């Protein structure tokens, strides 16, 4: 185990040293080459495929009745203001029981811990691998994986997989590992309204509507005070959670009080309490107002009727809702209430929701492994309230998707001083090795 840990930390240091920022197109081929070399050295047959911005690396190993996909990514967010980092962002630095560096958690640390677990597993079980393992490392995840859907459709045409180990997982604030079984979808839109050639004197307010009133009325018409979305047909496609999913949501990894204390959030929606908040986070779609603008924003008063206004919204979606259908429903709703003049602009944030079976055998087996390695019962979370581009794996490989990993609540993802806890890294190496062993045993029994 010491050798696996040592090599895992070395791998992570080499990966962090490459500033593979996909938003800026930096060092993406360089990091792909290193990932390929690491997988080569670990016994995989490797390929590099171009993406529209960064490459995909594929490593394959083994044959058998079970096909498992591991998905990671090699790109990172920009480092931002270097002055806010307590150590160089592209030098892996140990401090106070943590490893700091851009990508240390998202996602190079996840990849390195799994690869170290794989090495440990193969050191103990070096015979033929009784299941097929496909490791996909994406070079474009931080910019929304624009090439992923097309890449999977072409490279894995006609292939099927049994499960996908997603690119990240979580450790809760008390040190309990979390198994994620899904992600909400998202569609981001902008509403734009124009009511005159230019701003009018406010004395015309007795005759003419103004853009801000119309935008505010349009937004207010879409949701009630309890947070229920009032767009006709919005809930028609919502998939009811299974018994296993509802049961899992009864044991939240945190309390509503702790969330409120951490965030300063005070205004919970009507009907939300400490008993049902986690179910709402997992299973309820929601509409969010991200911003509203228009009219006079300077000091003092200016009595005008704004001619233009906008609102930026996002919908967090659950299975089986689709972003395309939701946009259609919004346009239909605006037309129905006499606001067809309001333009609906669809932005790039379009991700379909995914939720795999919380009662899947992989979940039960991994929960047992994680409890053994972390010394705390694992939490099965039916769906992350955040979004992830997992749907192409379901579309093209027909696989379930599950997230298990080492990202803790103080990891500073996308922010200065990104980090992982060394203890979590070591435990995840051991857990990963045990997961590979479990998969081999499962494949032999099929």
N, C-alpha and C positions, 0 to 999 in steps of 0.2 A: 504494500500500500504506500510506503514512503516513496518508492520510485515513481509510482503513478502520480502521486501528489506533486512531487518535484517536477516531473515532466509537464504536468498540467499547469503549474504556475509558470514554468518557462514558456510554454505555448502561449499562455495568456499575455505574458510580457511582450512576446514577439508580435502578437496580434495588436495589442494596444499601441505599440510603437508605430504602427502604420496609420496615418490620419485619413482613413477611408471614408471621406465625407461625400455621400452620394449627391447631396444637394448642390455641391460644388464640383462634382465629377473628379474628386481628388483620390488618387492612389487605389482605384477600384480594381485595376488589373493586378497591381502588386499584391493586394490582400488576397485576391482570388488565387494567385499562384501559391502563396503561403498556405492557404487552406487546402489546396490540392496536394501540396507536398506533405502536409500533416496527415491527410487521409491516406495518401500513398504509403507513407511510413507505417500507418496503422493497419495495413493489409487490404485496403479497399482498391477496387478498380475505379479509376477516376476519369472524369470528363470535365471540360470547361465549355460552356455555351454562352454566346454573346447575348446580352440584353440590350434594351434601348439605351440604357445609361451604364449599368454595371453588369458583369458576367454572373452566370450561375455556375456553381461547382456541384457536380454529382459524384457521389461515391457509392458503389454497390458491393455487396458481399453476401455470400451464402445462397443457398437454394432450399426450398421446402414448401410446405403447405400454407405457411403463414408469411404474409408480406407486411413489413413494418416500414413506415416512412418517418424519418426524423427531419424536421425543418428548422433551420437556423438562418441567421443573416450576418453578413460580414461588414456591412456598412454601418456608419454611425452618424449621429447628429453633429453639426458644427460645434466646436468647443466654446464659442462665444467669447466673452471678455476674459482673456487669460489672467487678468489681474484678480479675478474673483476665485481663481483656483489656488488652493493652498500648496499644491505641488504641480509640476508640469503635466498638462492634460494627456500627453502621449508618452509618458513614462510611468509604468506601473509602480506605484509607491505604497509601501506598507506603513500604516499609521494607526495606532490604537485598535489593533485587532481587525483592521479592514484593509482592503486593497483598493487604491484609488486610481482612476484613469478613465478617459473617454472610451466607452465600450466595455468597461470592466463588468458591468451588469448586462447592458443592452447592446449587443447580444453575445459579445465575444466571451464573456465569462460563462454564459450558459453553454456555448459550444465547447469551450475548453473543459468544463467539468464533465460533460457527457463523453468527450473523447478520452479523458483520463479514466473514466469509468469503463469505457470500452477496452482500453489497454489492460486494465486490471483484470477484467473478465477474460480476455483472450490469453493472458498470462497463465490463468488457472484452467482454461478450457480451450486448448489450442487445436482441437480437432475440427472436422468439417462443421461449419455453422448450419444448423438444421432449419433455419428460416431465412427468408430473403430480406435483407436490410438495404434500404435506399436512403442515402443521406443527401439532402438538398440544402445548399447554402446559397442564399439569395444576396445579390449585391445591390439591390434597389429597395429594400423594405422601408427604409426611412423616408422615401419619397412616394410611398404608396404602392410599391411593387407593380409598376405599369406593365411589365413584360411577363409577369408570373402566369397569368391565365393562358396566354398564347404559348408560352414555353411548355407548360404542363400538357396542353392539348397536343402539341407536336411531338415532344420527346416521349410522352407516356401514352400515346394513342392506343386505345384498346386494352390498356393495363388496369388492374384493380389492386387495391391495397386493403388490408384489414384494419389498420389504425395508423394515425399520424400523431407523433409526439411533437407538440407545437413548440415554437421557438422560445417561449418563456413560461415561467410559473412563479408562484409567489410563496413567501414565508410571511406569516402574519406578525403583528406587533409583539405577540407573546412567544414567538418562535415555533409556531405550528405550521407545518407544510400544508399548502392548499393545492388541491387538484381542480383545475379549471376544466369544465366540460363544454364551454361555449363562450360566445362573444355576441354582444348586441351588434346590430347593424347600424348604419348611419347614412343619412342623406342630408346634405347642407344646401340650402336654397337662399336666395335673396329676393325679396319683394321690392319692386320699384314702382313709384307712382309719380305722374306729372299731371298737374291740374290747370296750368296756365303757361303762357309764354315766359313769364318771369314772376318774381314775387309781387304780390299786390298789396296795396294799402289795406290795413286790417279793417277799415270801415266797410270793405266789401264782404266781410264775414257774415253779414245778414243775408247775402245773396249767393255767394259762391262757397263751395266746399274748398278745403285746402288739403294739400298732399299729406301733411302730417296727421290730420284727423282721419283721413281715409286709411293710411297705413296702420294707425293705432286701432281703428275699428276693425280692419281686416285681421290683424293679429289677435285681438281680443275675441273675435268670433270663432276662433279655432280651438279654444280651451276654456274650461270652466274653472271655478275657484278651487276645486278639488284636484285639479290637474288632469281631469279626463278630457281627452281630445274630442271635440264636437264636430269633426268633419265626417259627413255621412260616409259610411262604408269603411272607415279607418280600421276598425277592429275585426272586420269580416274574416281576414286571413290569419288572425292570431292563433297560433297553436297552443292549446292548453297544456300546461306542464304535466308530466307523468306523475304517478304516485311516488316513484323514487326521487324525482326532481323536487316535488313538493316536500317530501320528507327531509331531503338534504337542506332545503332552505330554512327548515325549522331550527337549525343549529348554526347561526351566523358566526363568522370568525371575529366579529367585533360588535359592540353595542351601538345603538343610535346615540346614546349619551357620549360615547367616546368619539364618534364622528363629529358630533356637534362641538365638543371641546376642542378637537384638533383643527376644525375648519372655521369655527366661529359662526357656523350656520345656526340661525335662530328660527326662521320661518318655515316650518315643515308644512307640507300640503295638508289640507283638511282630510282627516281619516287616517293619516300616517302616524304610527306610534311605534314603541319599542318592540312590539310583537310582530308587526307586519312589514316593517321597513325593508328587511332583507329580501323578502319575497317580491316586493315592488322593484327593488334594484335588479333582481334576476329576471323577472317575468313581465314587467309592465313597460310598454313603450312610452315614450314621453316626447313632448315638444318643448324646445328651449328657445328663448329669445336671446341671441348673442349680442345684438346691438341694434339701435334705432337711431337714424340721423336725418337731419334736414332743418331748414330754417335758420334763424339767427342764433349763434352760439357765443357771441361776444359779451362784454360786460354791459350792465345796465339793460335798458329796455329798447326794443326796436319793434314797432307795431306793424308787422307784415303778415300776410298770408303766404306761407311757403309754397312755392310752385312745384318743388320736388322733394321727395322723401324716400327713405329706404328702410328696410328691416332685414337683418340677417338672422336666419333661423336654422336650427338643426333638429331633425327627428332621430331619436334613438329607437331602433326597431327590434322586434323579436321575431323568431320563426313563426309563420311562414310569410311574413311581410316582405315586400320587395321595394327598393328605392324608386324604381320606375313607376310602379302602381301608386305609391304615395304621392309622387309629383302629379300624376293624373288626377288624383282625388283632390289635391289642393286647387288645381286649376278649375275643376268642376265646382268646388265649393265657392270659389270667388265669383264664378259666373252666376251661381244660384243666388247669391246675396247681392247681386247687382254691382259687383266690382271686377268685372271681366277686363276692365282697362288696366288693372294692376298687372305688371309684367312679372313673371316667375322665371328667375334665372337659376339654373342648376349648377352648382360648383363641383369641384373635383372630388370632394369627400363623399364618395358613394361606395358603401360596403354593405353587403348582404349579411344578415344575421346567421349565426350557426349555433346549434345546440345539440351535442351528442348525448347519448344515453348515460345518465348518471348511474344506472344499474349495470353497466358494461363490465365484463369480467376483468378488463384491464384496470378499471378504476378500483375494484375490490382488491386485486392483487397488489397494485401500487400503494394503496392505503396501508396495507399490512407492512410492506417494505419501508415506507416512509416513517411509520410509527416506530419500527425497529431501529432505524438509523438516527432519527431525530429525538426519540424518547418522548414524543408527544403524539397524541392521536391526530391523524391527518383530517383536514376539512375538505369535504367534497362540495364545491361550489358549482351549481348548475350552469351559471353563466356569469361571465365578467360583465359589469356594467359598461366597460369600455368596448372598443371595436377592434377586430383583427381580420385581416384579409384571408380568412381560412376557406372561404367558399370555393375557390378553384380546386382545392384538394377533394372536396366532396363532389364537385361537378365532374372532374376528369378521372379521379381514382376511386370514387365511391366509398371513401374512407370516413370513419369517425375521427374526431380531432380532440386531443386532450393536452392540457398544459400542465407540466410539472417542472419546477425549476427553483432558482435560488434568489430571486429578486425580493429584497426586503423593503419595508415601508420607508426606510431612510436612504434608499439607494440613489436618490437625486438623478433619476433618469432624465435625460435631455438637459440637465442643468450642470453648473459647475460642481466639481467635486463628486462626480459619479463614483459609486463604490459598491463593493460586496463585502460581506462579513467572511473572514477566513474560515470560521467555524462552519458556516453554511456551505462554503465551497467544498470543504473536506467531507462533510456529511453527504453532499450531493454527488460527489465522486463515488462514495461507497454505495449510495442508493442507486446510481446509474448502473454500476456494475451488477448489483443485485437484480435490477430490472432486466438487463440483458440475459442474466442467468435464468430468470423466470420465463422470459420469452422463449429461450431455447428449450426449457422443460415443457412449456406449453406446446411448442411445435412438435416435439417428439411424441406427445400424447395424442395429437390429432390423427 
